[in-house]
């Protein structure tokens, strides 16, 4: 099996990375905290709204009003799927 750096072998050891349990646990913990940090920033609204956020803020009330005036059977704002792009 070829590794990234061309040496034979598999895993982190063949790539020259430390493989002690303490190093791996610390790496996983740091990765978890990094993901949690950025998720918290995004969910808290720490970033200023972009063009899409502003468009949503302006258009959702209009959509709700239009759906109220023009019922679509079982499709309501609350039951509609929301598209999420990451």
C-alpha positions in Angstrom: 0.0 0.0 0.0 1.4 3.4 -0.9 1.1 6.3 1.5 0.9 10.0 0.7 4.7 10.5 0.8 5.4 7.5 -1.3 6.7 5.2 1.5 5.3 1.8 1.7 3.1 1.0 4.7 -0.2 2.2 6.0 -1.5 4.8 8.4 0.1 7.8 10.2 3.3 6.0 11.2 4.4 5.5 7.6 3.8 9.1 6.9 6.1 10.2 9.7 3.3 11.2 12.2 3.4 10.4 15.9 1.1 7.6 16.7 1.0 7.5 20.5 -2.4 7.3 22.1 -1.8 10.6 23.9 -1.0 12.4 20.6 -4.0 10.9 18.8 -6.4 11.7 21.7 -5.1 15.3 21.8 -5.5 15.6 18.0 -9.1 14.3 18.1 -9.9 16.6 21.0 -8.5 19.7 19.2 -10.4 18.8 16.1 -13.7 18.4 18.1 -13.1 21.8 19.7 -12.4 23.5 16.4 -15.6 22.1 14.9 -17.6 23.1 17.9 -16.1 26.6 17.9 -17.0 27.3 14.3 -20.5 25.8 14.7 -21.1 28.0 17.7 -20.0 31.1 15.7 -22.3 30.2 12.8 -25.4 29.4 15.0 -24.9 32.5 17.2 -25.0 34.8 14.1 -21.5 35.9 14.8 -20.9 36.5 11.1 -22.6 39.4 9.4 -25.6 38.5 7.1 -24.7 38.0 3.5 -26.9 38.7 0.4 -28.7 35.4 0.7 -29.4 36.0 4.4 -30.8 39.4 3.7 -32.9 38.1 0.8 -34.4 35.4 3.1 -35.2 37.9 5.8 -37.1 40.1 3.3 -38.8 37.3 1.4 -40.0 34.8 4.0 -42.7 37.1 5.4 -43.9 37.7 1.9 -44.0 34.0 1.2 -46.0 33.3 4.4 -48.5 36.0 3.4 -48.9 34.6 -0.1 -49.4 31.1 1.2 -52.0 32.3 3.6 -53.9 34.0 0.7 -53.3 31.1 -1.7 -53.6 27.8 0.1 -51.6 24.9 -1.5 -53.4 21.9 0.0 -51.1 20.1 2.3 -48.1 22.2 1.5 -47.5 25.0 4.0 -44.4 27.0 5.0 -44.1 24.8 8.1 -44.2 21.5 6.2 -42.0 22.6 3.2 -38.5 21.3 3.0 -35.8 23.8 3.6 -32.8 23.7 1.3 -29.5 24.1 3.1 -26.2 24.7 1.3 -23.0 24.4 3.4 
